[in-house]
Amino acid sequence: MLLVSSCLLVACNIDREPKGSMSSQRILEHPEEAIDGMTHGMYAQLKTWSDVMHRCGEYAGDNIMIRGASTDAFFEFISFNRTPQNYRLQDFWDNSYKAIIQASNIIELYGTSTDEEVKAHVGEAYFIRGFLYFYLVRAYGRPYYQDPEKNLGVPIIKSAPKDVFDKFTLPDRATVAETYAQAIEDLKQAETLLPERSGTPFYASKGAAQALLSRLYLYMSGTYEQPNTQYAQLASEYATKVISSGKYSLLNREDFMKYNQLLPESNKESIFVVRRLASEYSGYDHYYGVGGMYANIGGMGWGEMYASAKYLALLDETGRNDFRPTSTRIVDARAAFIEPVYAPEKTEVFRFIKSEESGDLNYLQLPITRSNGQIIAKEAKDSGQAESYTLTAIDANQEIYSITYKGKTYRGVIDLYIKLNRAYPMFYITKCSREGENSHLHSPVISRLGEVYLNRAEAEAKLGNYSAALTDLNIIRTRSIPGAAYASLDATNASERIDKERQLELAFQAERSYDVFRNGGSLVRRYPGAHHQREDIAPTDYRVVYFIPQNAIDAYPGKLTQNPTH
C-alpha cells in the first residue's frame, strides 16, 4: 500500500533502523558518513520504478499490440478500462514517492554544505526529485494546455515528518501548474549544482537536468494550434544548452541500429538512463521485465506484445523494410529493433490486413505460387477447395501488391510466413533487450540526444521558426533514412511531420501516449490486436490520466483527491 508514511519510515533510513544499516541517530550526527549510501539507495529505487513507468507510457500508446486480453493489471493501460485498484499503478506511485522522500532527506541533511562533492550529491537529489514529479504529473495530471491552474497534479512533499509514529497530515494534490513549477525549481537547482559529466549517463548531470527541462517546457508549450511561445522558447533554449555543450553526440546510422546492445557507458548519445546490471538481473526479470513481454530471446521471455501495424507502416513509408534472411533490406534504421519470427519452412505468403464484419482488423497470410508471370494467393476452404486470388503489382521490385478479397481491395507484401501467436504475426521488439548482448537486459532510457534535437524542432516550429525546426528534424530523420530529408516545413505540415518523427524515434521509450495527448491529439489504433480498435481516445477523455491508487487514498494521512471517473 502507499504509504507516503511508510516511505518516510522504510525508504529513508531516518526514523528507524533496518538491519545492517547505519543507525538513524549516527546519520543525523555524522551525515558525511552516509551520503554515498543514501545517494546510491536513491538510484537503486529507480530500477524498480522504471518497470511500471515504461508500461504506463508505452502500453497506452499506438506503437504496440498485444496478442489477447490479459488478466495482468497492465492490460488496463492498453484497453483504457481504468480502475483505481490497479496494483501496477500502486507500484508506480509508491516507488516514485519513496525515491522523492529519499531525495528530500539528502537535500534536508546536506543542502547547506559548501563541500563541492557533497553539493554534487545534493544536485543529484534535486534532479531525481524534479524528474519524478514531472513523471508523476504527466501520468496522474491532465495535459498542461488543459487549464493547469485548476486541474490537479500530485501531492508535493519535500520533507519527512520528524516523527512518523506521531500524528501528522500530508497535503492534498497540488495543481498541475504547481507540480510543474516544483519540478522546474528542482531541476534548475540540479542544473546549478551538478557537474558536466559524460560517459556516465547512469548518474545525474548538468546535461541530464537541461535535457529534462527541455522536455518539461515542451510539455508546457501548448498545442501547434495554440502554442505557448514563452515555454516553447525555454524548451528550445534548454535543448540548445545540451546540444552545444559538446558532451553528447549522435550515433551514426550503423551504431544507432545497435543502440539497444550498447552498454550505457559506451553510448555517447545517452544522457540519462536507469542503469541495470546483469549481475542483479534475475531469470525472473528476463520474463517479467519490459523486454520479456516484447520478445522471446534464447528461450527467455513471453513474447506476447509486438510492433503495431501502424508503427510498421510508418517504418515502411519511404520504402519497404524487408526482414527476410535472404533479402534483408533495412530502409529506416529504426526498423533494426523489429525482428519478425519466421517459420522454419520458409513458405512464401502474401500478408495483408483485412476487415472483419465487425469492423475490426486482422492479419491474413495466404500461401502464393508463381506461374507464367502471375502470382496467385490461395486460401484453403473447409470444403477442401482453395479460393485463388491473382495479385496486382503496386511495386514489384519491393514485392508490394494488392489483392481483391471478398469484394474489397487491400495492399500487402510478399514475405515468408511469420509465426502466429493466436491470430497475430510475431513482430518482436528488441529495443528493450540485448544490452551487452545479454538477453533482455535493458537500462531504460530517460533522455538521449536524439530526443533533444526533436524537442528543439518542435519548440522552434511552435515559435514559427520553421527553417530552424526543419534543420533539427532532418538531422534525426536522415540519420535513420539517408537521402530522405524533408524539403520543407511550415504551418500546414509541421505537426504531422514532427509527431511522426517523434513516434518513430522514441518508440518503446514510454513517450508516445503522452506526446499524443499533450499536443491535443486523439489516440487512433485502427490496427489488429486485442485493444478496442474502433474507439479513439480524445485528449479530453477522463481516461487520458490514471486514477490515483485507491490504497494510496485509503492510507494517506490527510485528504487525497481522486481523478474524475467520467
N, C-alpha and C positions, 0 to 999 in steps of 0.2 A: 504494500500500500504506500501512498505518498507519505509522505512524511517529510514535509519540509522539516518537521520536528525531528524525525529520525535521522534525516540527513545531518541535521545540526549535531546530533549525538554521534553517529557512527562514522560518517564520511570525513568528518573534520578533525577527529583526533584531539579535540579540545576538551570536551566536557566529561568524557570517560575514557578509560584506558584499555584498548584492546590488547590481547595477549601479544607480547613481543614488541610492542611499540614503546616509544619514549613516553614517560608519564606526562600527563597534561600540565601538571604543575611545573615540571622541568622545561617543557616547551615555553611556558609563559615566562619563566625566569631566565632561560637561556635560548632565546629564539634563534640565535645564529647557528645553533647546532641542528636545527630541524628544517631549515628552509629547503635544502636539496630534496629531502624525502617528501616534504609537502608538495613541492612542485612536481616531482615525478608521480606522486599519487594523483594529482590533478590531471596530468596527461593520461595516466592509466585509466581513469574514469571514462575518457573519451572513447576508448576501444569498445566498451560495451554500448555506449551511447550511439556510436556511429552505425550500428546494425539497423536499428529501427529508424534512425534518421534517414537512411537510404530508402527504406521501404516506404516511408511516408511520402517522400518526394518523388520517387520513380514510379512506384506502382500506381499512383493516382494520375499518371500521365498517359501518353499515347505511343511510347516507344516500345512497349512490351505487350504481350498477350499471354494468357495462362490457358493451359490445356483443358481446364474444367473447374467447376466450383470446388472450393476447399473449405474444410472446417477450421483451418488456421485463421487466427484473427486478422492476418494481413489481407485476407480476401475482401474485407470491408474497404480497404484502401482502393482496391481495383473496382469493386462493384458500386462504390459510393453509398452503400447501405450503412450509414454511420450509426454507431451506438456509443454511449459513454462507458460501457463495460469492457472495452477492448484492452486486453492485458498488454498488448504491444504498445499502445499509446501510453499506458501506465508506465511501462519501462522507459519510454522516451521522456516523459515528464520527470520521473524520479531521477534518472541518470543526469538529466540536464541540471536539475536543482542541486544534486549532490556536488557536481563539478562547480556550479556557481558558488555554493557555500564554501567549498574548498578554496576557490579563488579569493572569495571575500575575506576568509581568515588570513590568507597571505597578505592581502592588501592592508588589513587592520593591524597585523603584527609588525609589518615591515615597511609600511607606506612612508614613514618619515626618515628612513635610513638614507645616509649620504654615501654609503659604500656602493661603488659602481656595479659590482657583481650582484649585490642584493637588489639594487634598483632594476637590474635587468630581469630578475626573478619576479619582481613586482609588476614589471611590464608584461611578463608572460601571463600573470594572473589577470591583469586588466584585459588582455587580449582574449583569454578564454571566457571570461565573464561577458564581455561585449559580444563576442561572436555567438555565444549560446543564447543570449537574449534575442539576438537577431533571428537565429534559427527557431526559437520558440515562438516569436511573434509572427513569423511567416506561416507557421503551422496552425497556430491557435487564434490568430488575429486576422481580420479581413484585409484584402489588398489595400495598400496605403492610399490609393486615389479615392477610396470609398469612405469619406468622412472620418479621417483618422483621429480627430479631436473628440469624437463621440464613440466610435467602436472600441471594444475592449481588446487589450493586448494580454499581457500576463502580469502576475504579481512581481514587483521589483523588491527584491530582498538583498540588502547589501551588507548585512552583518548578522551573525548568530546572536540570539538572546544570551545573556550572560549565564543564565541557568535554565536549561531546557526542562528541568524537572519542576520548575516553578510555573505558575500560570502566566501565559503570555499570549498575545494576539498578533497575528501577521496581517498585512494589508490585503485588501481585495485587489483585483486586477487593475492595473493602470490602463490608460487608453493606449491605442496603437501608437499615437504620436508620442506619448510619454515613454513608451517602451523603446521606440526607435531612438528617442533622444538619449536614453540611458545607454543603449548600445553604442551610439556615436561618441558619447562622453568617454566611455571606457576604451574604445578603440583609439581615440585621439590621445588618451593618456598612454596607451600602449605604444603608439607611434613615437611619442616623445621619449619614452624610457627604453625602448628596445634597440638593440644593435642591428646593424645591417648585416644579416647572415646570408650566406649562400652555401649550398652543398649539404645543408641540414634542414630540409623542409619539414621535418617532424618536430621542430621547435619553433615557437613563435618568433617572429622577426618584424622589423620595421616594415619590410615589404609585404609581409602577411597582413599586417594591420591596414596598410594602404590598399591592398587588393580587396579586402573585405569592405572597406569604406567605399571603394568604387562601386561595388555591387549593391551595398546598402543604399547609397544615394540613388543608384539606378532604380531600385525598387520604389523610391520616393518620387521619382521623376514623372509620374503621371503616365498617361497613355499617349500614343502618337497623335491622336486627335486633340487631346487636351494636355499637352506637356507642361510640367512644372520646370521652367527653364533654370530657376535657381538651383534646384537639385541636379538637373542634368549637367549643369556647368561643374558642379562639385564632383559628380561622378567622373566626368572627363578629366578634371584636374588630378584626381587621385589615381586614375588609371595611368595618366602621363607620368606621375611620380614613379610608379612601378616600372613602366616601360623604359624610362630614361635613366633609371638607376644603374643599368648595366649588370645587375646581379642575376638576372634570369635571361634565358634565350630560348627561342622556339626550336624544337627539334626539327631536323629535316624530315622529308616525307618518309624515307625508309625507316628512320629511327622512331618516328611517330607511330608507325604501324606496329611497333613493338612496345608502345608506351606501357601497356599493362605488365610487360615482363621485366621492365627495368626496376631495380631497387631504388627507393626514393632518393638515396644519397648519390645515385648515379644519373639522376634525371634532372637536367638543368632547366627544364620548363616548370617543374613543380615548385610551388611557392609555400603551400602548407598542406600537409597530409596527416591523417591519423595513422601512425606507424603500427603495423602488425609485424610480429616476428614469427618465423617458422617454429622456433623453439617453444612458443607459447600458444601455437595454433593447433588445437587438438584434432583428432579424427572426426569428432562430433562437429567441429566448425566446418569441415570440408563438405558436410552435408547440409547443415542448418545455417551456415553463414550465407552471405549475399550471393557469392558466386555459385554455391551449390544448387540454388534454385534455377540458375540460368544455363547450366551445362553439367554433363557427367564427363569428367576427365579422369582417365586412368581408373575407371570403375568407381569414382567418388563423386557424389552429388546427385540430387534428384533429377535435375534437368527437366523441369516442368514448366518453365516460362521461356518464351522465345521472342526474338525480334518481331515486332508487329509488321504486318503487310504495309502499313502506312510508312513506317520507318524504312523498310526495304525499298519501297517505291521512291522515297526521297534519295536514297543512295544511288538509285539507277537513273535519276533524271538526266544526267549528262552522258549516259552510256551504261550498258548492262555490266554489272559486276558478275562475272562468271566464275563460280566456285568449283566447277568440275575439275577433278585432278588432272585430266588430260588436256584441259584448255583453260586453265586458271587465268583470269584477267581481272585485276582489281583496278577499276577506274577511279573510284573515290577511296582514298586511303582509309577512311573511317569504316569501310566495309571489311577491313582486315580483322575487326573484332567480332565478325559474324562467321560462324562455322556450321554449315548445314551437315546433317548426319546422313551420308549416303548409304544406301543398302549395298551389301557386297555384290549383289547380282549385276549391278550397273545396267539396269534396264532403262532404255530411253523412254521418256514420257513427255507429254505436253501438260504443263501445270498452269492452271488459271484459277481465278476466284469467281465463283458463281453465286447467283442469288437464289435463296430458297423461297418457297411460297410464303413463309413467314416474314420475309424481308431481310432476314439475317443472311450473312455471307459465309461461305465455306470454301475451302480449297478442294480442287479435284485434280488428280494426276492420272491421265489416260495414257496407256502404252501406245507407241507410234510405230508405224512401218514406213519405209521409204521405198517408193516404186515408180519408175518412169517419170521422175521429176516431181512427183507428188508426195506429200506427207499426209498419212492417214492416221488419225487417232481413233482408237476403238474402246468402247465401253461395254463390258460384259453385262448381260441381262439374265434375270432369273430363268428365263425360258431356254437359256443356253445359246441363244442368238446374240451376236455382238452388234451394237449400233456403231456405224462408221461415220467419221466426220473428216472432211477434207480441210486442211489448214490453209489459210491465206497469208502470204508473207507481208509483214509490215517492215521488217528489216532482216532480211535473210542472213546477212553477214553476222549479226548478233543473235540469230535464231530467235527472233521475236515474231510471233504470228498471232493471227486472230482465229477464232472458232465461232461458228454459229451453232449454239447448243440450246435446244428446246426453245427455239424462236428468238433467242437473244444472242447478240454478238459480244464476245469477250476477248480481251487481249491477254496473252500469256507467253511463256517461253518454253523452248525445248531444253530439257535438263535430264539428268539422271534421277532415278527415283529416290526421293528423300524419305527416310523412315518416318512413320507416323506415331504420335502419341495421342491416342484416341483418333480424332479426325484431322490432326494438325501436323504438318511437316515440321520437323525439329530443326529450327534455325537457332542453334546455340549462340549465346552471347558470351564472349570471353574477356570483355573489358574489365570485369571484376574478378579475374582469375589469373593464375600463372605468374604471379610476381616471383622473380628469381627462378622462373620455370618450375614453381612448386604448386602443382595442382590448383587449389582455389585460394591460395594465399593472396591477400589483397589489402593494400593500405589505402583506405578511402581518401579520395582527392577532395579537399575543401576548396583550394584555389590553385590555378595554374595560369601561366602567361597567356595561353590561347584564349581563355575566358576574358582576361583583362583587355585584350585587343577588341573583343566583341562588346565588352562593356562600353569602351570608348566609342566604338562605331555607333552603338545605339544612342548614347548620350549626344554625340555630335549631330546625328540625324534629328533628334528631338529639338536641337538648337537651330536646325535649318542649315547646318554646315555640311551639306551633302557630299561635297568633294572630299573633305577630311574623313567623313564616315565611310565613303567608298574605298579610300586607300586602306583603312584598317580592315574593312570587311574582306577585301580581296587578298590581303596578306594571309588571312586564315583560309579563305576558300582555295586559293591557288597552291597552298601548301598541300592540301588534300587532292585537288583536281587541277594539275598543271595545265595551263592554257585555257582555263575556263573562267577567267576573270569577268566580272560583271562590267558591262560597258558604261552603265550609268546608274545613278541612284537619285531619286527625287521623292517628292511627297506622294506620288502615286504608287511607288513600289518599295519604298524603304522598309515599311513594317513587314511586308511579306518576305523580303529577301533577308533581312537581318534575323527575323524569327526563324526562318528556315535554317540559316547557318548555325544559330544557337542550338536548334534542335539536333542537327547533325553532329556538331562538335561536342556538345555537352551531354549527349545521351548517356544514360547509365551512371550519371554523377549526381542524381537526386535533384536536378534543377528544373526539369521540364514542366511539371504541373504548376509550379509557382510562376514560371515565366509566362505561361498561358494566361493565368488569371490576373496577374499584376498589370498586364497591358490591356485588360478589358476584353480578352478573347474568351471564346467558348471552347471547351474540350470536345472535340469531334472524334469518335472512334468507330468509324464505319469500316471495320475490317474483321476477319474471323477471330474468334476467341470466345471465352465464357463470360465476358463482360456484357453490359447492356448496349448492344451495338447501335440501336436506333435512338438512344437517349443522349442528347447533347447536354453537357453541364455548363450552364451560363455562369459568368463571373459573379453574378449577384445571387446565385443559388446558395442556400444556407449550408450545403454540404461542401462548399469550397474550403471551409475551415473545419478542423477536427473538434470534436467535443472535448471539454476538459474531463479527464478520467473521473468517474463517479467516486471511486475510492479516495481520490485526492480531495474531492469536495467533502466527503464524509469525515476524513481525518484532519482536515485543515483547521488550525486554531484561529478561527475568525470566519468572516464571510468570503466565499469564493464563488463568484457568479458564473453560471453555466452559459455556453453559447446558445443562441436560439435553436429551437427544434423544428422550425419550419420557415 
